[in-house]
Amino acid sequence: MGGSDGNPDDSHAHGPPPPPEPKTPMWLPALGAVLFLTVGLVWALSEPSKDATDSGAPGAASAAADAGAKPSAH
């Protein structure tokens, strides 16, 4: 088989292999993990704003309160 099948052929000259990638310092992924966890904890532990609680389902809360307040007429 010839060089047309996609396999490397000895007749083609290739340059030297590229230099290896530099090692990532271990403090960089650790910093990313700490920042990610800190933001997640702040978000999870923060109180919801009044706007978010008021816009939930205003009709459902008042309907449930009205249903509990009215006695059944049997």
N, CA and C atoms as an extended XYZ file, in Angstrom:
222
Properties=species:S:1:pos:R:3:atomname:S:1:resname:S:1:resid:I:1 pbc="F F F"
N         0.845       -1.166        0.000 N   MET     1
C         0.000        0.000        0.000 CA  MET     1
C         0.890        1.228        0.000 C   MET     1
N         0.404        2.274       -0.591 N   GLY     2
C         1.189        3.489       -0.711 CA  GLY     2
C         0.923        4.454        0.417 C   GLY     2
N         1.363        5.670        0.235 N   GLY     3
C         1.192        6.710        1.250 CA  GLY     3
C        -0.182        7.353        1.193 C   GLY     3
N        -1.085        6.883        0.322 N   SER     4
C        -2.394        7.497        0.175 CA  SER     4
C        -3.415        6.954        1.173 C   SER     4
N        -3.027        5.984        2.022 N   ASP     5
C        -3.986        5.408        2.961 CA  ASP     5
C        -4.032        6.147        4.305 C   ASP     5
N        -3.335        7.250        4.450 N   GLY     6
C        -3.402        8.066        5.644 CA  GLY     6
C        -2.365        7.706        6.688 C   GLY     6
N        -1.591        6.678        6.483 N   ASN     7
C        -0.551        6.313        7.446 CA  ASN     7
C         0.695        7.137        7.197 C   ASN     7
N         1.463        7.420        8.235 N   PRO     8
C         2.691        8.182        8.027 CA  PRO     8
C         3.674        7.374        7.186 C   PRO     8
N         4.379        8.077        6.369 N   ASP     9
C         5.335        7.442        5.466 CA  ASP     9
C         6.727        7.967        5.794 C   ASP     9
N         7.723        7.117        5.696 N   ASP    10
C         9.093        7.519        6.010 CA  ASP    10
C         9.654        8.518        5.007 C   ASP    10
N         9.046        8.628        3.843 N   SER    11
C         9.583        9.528        2.838 CA  SER    11
C         9.269       10.996        3.144 C   SER    11
N         8.323       11.245        3.999 N   HIS    12
C         7.986       12.626        4.358 CA  HIS    12
C         8.802       13.048        5.576 C   HIS    12
N         9.405       14.206        5.495 N   ALA    13
C        10.208       14.719        6.610 CA  ALA    13
C         9.305       15.501        7.555 C   ALA    13
N         9.416       15.207        8.826 N   HIS    14
C         8.643       15.911        9.848 CA  HIS    14
C         9.605       16.679       10.731 C   HIS    14
N         9.152       17.799       11.269 N   GLY    15
C         9.988       18.615       12.141 CA  GLY    15
C        10.133       17.945       13.501 C   GLY    15
N        10.896       18.560       14.355 N   PRO    16
C        11.064       17.995       15.695 CA  PRO    16
C         9.735       18.058       16.458 C   PRO    16
N         9.541       17.171       17.413 N   PRO    17
C         8.274       17.202       18.160 CA  PRO    17
C         8.159       18.499       18.953 C   PRO    17
N         6.940       18.958       19.171 N   PRO    18
C         6.757       20.210       19.917 CA  PRO    18
C         7.209       20.022       21.364 C   PRO    18
N         7.615       21.104       22.004 N   PRO    19
C         8.032       20.984       23.409 CA  PRO    19
C         6.838       20.607       24.280 C   PRO    19
N         7.080       19.947       25.389 N   PRO    20
C         5.950       19.564       26.256 CA  PRO    20
C         5.287       20.789       26.875 C   PRO    20
N         4.004       20.635       27.194 N   GLU    21
C         3.279       21.750       27.800 CA  GLU    21
C         3.809       22.011       29.206 C   GLU    21
N         3.819       23.274       29.607 N   PRO    22
C         4.276       23.571       30.977 CA  PRO    22
C         3.270       23.024       31.992 C   PRO    22
N         3.768       22.646       33.138 N   LYS    23
C         2.913       22.117       34.201 CA  LYS    23
C         2.124       23.264       34.841 C   LYS    23
N         0.861       23.012       35.109 N   THR    24
C         0.025       24.000       35.788 CA  THR    24
C         0.381       24.005       37.268 C   THR    24
N         0.645       25.169       37.846 N   PRO    25
C         0.930       25.212       39.282 CA  PRO    25
C        -0.304       24.760       40.068 C   PRO    25
N        -0.093       24.013       41.129 N   MET    26
C        -1.209       23.435       41.876 CA  MET    26
C        -2.051       24.485       42.592 C   MET    26
N        -1.516       25.669       42.820 N   TRP    27
C        -2.312       26.682       43.487 CA  TRP    27
C        -3.403       27.235       42.574 C   TRP    27
N        -3.251       27.100       41.267 N   LEU    28
C        -4.236       27.665       40.352 CA  LEU    28
C        -5.560       26.890       40.386 C   LEU    28
N        -5.573       25.561       40.235 N   PRO    29
C        -6.850       24.852       40.382 CA  PRO    29
C        -7.399       24.941       41.802 C   PRO    29
N        -6.511       24.983       42.804 N   ALA    30
C        -6.983       25.114       44.182 CA  ALA    30
C        -7.681       26.460       44.379 C   ALA    30
N        -7.139       27.519       43.802 N   LEU    31
C        -7.763       28.838       43.892 CA  LEU    31
C        -9.134       28.821       43.217 C   LEU    31
N        -9.231       28.192       42.067 N   GLY    32
C       -10.515       28.090       41.377 CA  GLY    32
C       -11.546       27.329       42.193 C   GLY    32
N       -11.133       26.238       42.831 N   ALA    33
C       -12.054       25.456       43.657 CA  ALA    33
C       -12.519       26.258       44.865 C   ALA    33
N       -11.611       26.982       45.498 N   VAL    34
C       -11.977       27.788       46.669 CA  VAL    34
C       -12.944       28.902       46.259 C   VAL    34
N       -12.679       29.561       45.164 N   LEU    35
C       -13.589       30.617       44.705 CA  LEU    35
C       -14.970       30.046       44.363 C   LEU    35
N       -15.002       28.904       43.693 N   PHE    36
C       -16.261       28.272       43.315 CA  PHE    36
C       -17.068       27.905       44.555 C   PHE    36
N       -16.417       27.275       45.531 N   LEU    37
C       -17.119       26.876       46.753 CA  LEU    37
C       -17.569       28.084       47.571 C   LEU    37
N       -16.753       29.136       47.614 N   THR    38
C       -17.121       30.336       48.360 CA  THR    38
C       -18.362       30.997       47.754 C   THR    38
N       -18.375       31.145       46.449 N   VAL    39
C       -19.537       31.757       45.793 CA  VAL    39
C       -20.770       30.875       45.979 C   VAL    39
N       -20.600       29.567       45.894 N   GLY    40
C       -21.733       28.666       46.096 CA  GLY    40
C       -22.296       28.741       47.505 C   GLY    40
N       -21.419       28.803       48.503 N   LEU    41
C       -21.890       28.913       49.879 CA  LEU    41
C       -22.571       30.248       50.146 C   LEU    41
N       -22.013       31.331       49.625 N   VAL    42
C       -22.633       32.649       49.801 CA  VAL    42
C       -24.007       32.657       49.158 C   VAL    42
N       -24.130       32.076       47.986 N   TRP    43
C       -25.419       32.034       47.291 CA  TRP    43
C       -26.419       31.169       48.060 C   TRP    43
N       -25.969       30.015       48.551 N   ALA    44
C       -26.880       29.097       49.230 CA  ALA    44
C       -27.309       29.616       50.598 C   ALA    44
N       -26.437       30.319       51.283 N   LEU    45
C       -26.747       30.768       52.632 CA  LEU    45
C       -27.355       32.160       52.696 C   LEU    45
N       -27.379       32.860       51.584 N   SER    46
C       -27.952       34.208       51.594 CA  SER    46
C       -29.473       34.119       51.622 C   SER    46
N       -30.087       35.109       52.255 N   GLU    47
C       -31.538       35.154       52.332 CA  GLU    47
C       -32.096       35.650       51.005 C   GLU    47
N       -33.209       35.092       50.571 N   PRO    48
C       -33.801       35.579       49.319 CA  PRO    48
C       -34.310       37.001       49.500 C   PRO    48
N       -34.274       37.761       48.438 N   SER    49
C       -34.748       39.146       48.521 CA  SER    49
C       -36.270       39.168       48.628 C   SER    49
N       -36.810       40.286       49.102 N   LYS    50
C       -38.264       40.401       49.235 CA  LYS    50
C       -38.950       40.351       47.875 C   LYS    50
N       -38.290       40.848       46.836 N   ASP    51
C       -38.878       40.828       45.502 CA  ASP    51
C       -39.063       39.396       45.023 C   ASP    51
N       -38.107       38.514       45.325 N   ALA    52
C       -38.187       37.129       44.864 CA  ALA    52
C       -39.305       36.390       45.593 C   ALA    52
N       -39.512       36.666       46.879 N   THR    53
C       -40.565       35.968       47.619 CA  THR    53
C       -41.940       36.518       47.262 C   THR    53
N       -42.045       37.797       46.963 N   ASP    54
C       -43.336       38.377       46.613 CA  ASP    54
C       -43.800       37.944       45.228 C   ASP    54
N       -42.881       37.692       44.324 N   SER    55
C       -43.265       37.361       42.953 CA  SER    55
C       -43.483       35.872       42.764 C   SER    55
N       -43.420       35.063       43.812 N   GLY    56
C       -43.565       33.609       43.701 CA  GLY    56
C       -44.886       33.231       43.063 C   GLY    56
N       -45.931       33.108       43.851 N   ALA    57
C       -47.267       32.816       43.346 CA  ALA    57
C       -48.258       33.542       44.246 C   ALA    57
N       -48.525       34.804       43.951 N   PRO    58
C       -49.350       35.595       44.860 CA  PRO    58
C       -50.768       35.059       44.992 C   PRO    58
N       -51.340       34.521       43.948 N   GLY    59
C       -52.709       34.020       44.009 CA  GLY    59
C       -52.821       32.718       44.783 C   GLY    59
N       -51.824       31.893       44.724 N   ALA    60
C       -51.884       30.593       45.374 CA  ALA    60
C       -51.844       30.719       46.885 C   ALA    60
N       -51.035       31.624       47.408 N   ALA    61
C       -50.933       31.795       48.853 CA  ALA    61
C       -52.234       32.353       49.422 C   ALA    61
N       -52.825       33.322       48.769 N   SER    62
C       -54.060       33.905       49.281 CA  SER    62
C       -55.235       32.942       49.109 C   SER    62
N       -55.227       32.137       48.067 N   ALA    63
C       -56.290       31.164       47.866 CA  ALA    63
C       -56.229       30.080       48.934 C   ALA    63
N       -55.026       29.649       49.304 N   ALA    64
C       -54.883       28.641       50.351 CA  ALA    64
C       -55.311       29.214       51.691 C   ALA    64
N       -55.017       30.482       51.964 N   ALA    65
C       -55.418       31.111       53.215 CA  ALA    65
C       -56.938       31.274       53.263 C   ALA    65
N       -57.553       31.618       52.143 N   ASP    66
C       -58.999       31.787       52.097 CA  ASP    66
C       -59.700       30.440       52.268 C   ASP    66
N       -59.152       29.384       51.707 N   ALA    67
C       -59.780       28.060       51.801 CA  ALA    67
C       -59.739       27.559       53.236 C   ALA    67
N       -58.690       27.860       53.957 N   GLY    68
C       -58.596       27.431       55.343 CA  GLY    68
C       -59.452       28.271       56.275 C   GLY    68
N       -59.736       29.503       55.912 N   ALA    69
C       -60.487       30.397       56.772 CA  ALA    69
C       -61.999       30.192       56.661 C   ALA    69
N       -62.464       29.705       55.532 N   LYS    70
C       -63.905       29.550       55.323 CA  LYS    70
C       -64.351       28.189       55.861 C   LYS    70
N       -65.378       28.154       56.689 N   PRO    71
C       -65.909       26.853       57.133 CA  PRO    71
C       -66.732       26.223       56.017 C   PRO    71
N       -66.740       24.922       55.995 N   SER    72
C       -67.491       24.233       54.954 CA  SER    72
C       -68.980       24.269       55.311 C   SER    72
N       -69.832       24.388       54.323 N   ALA    73
C       -71.275       24.498       54.538 CA  ALA    73
C       -71.918       23.158       54.260 C   ALA    73
N       -71.867       22.221       55.210 N   HIS    74
C       -72.519       20.906       55.022 CA  HIS    74
C       -73.811       20.867       55.727 C   HIS    74
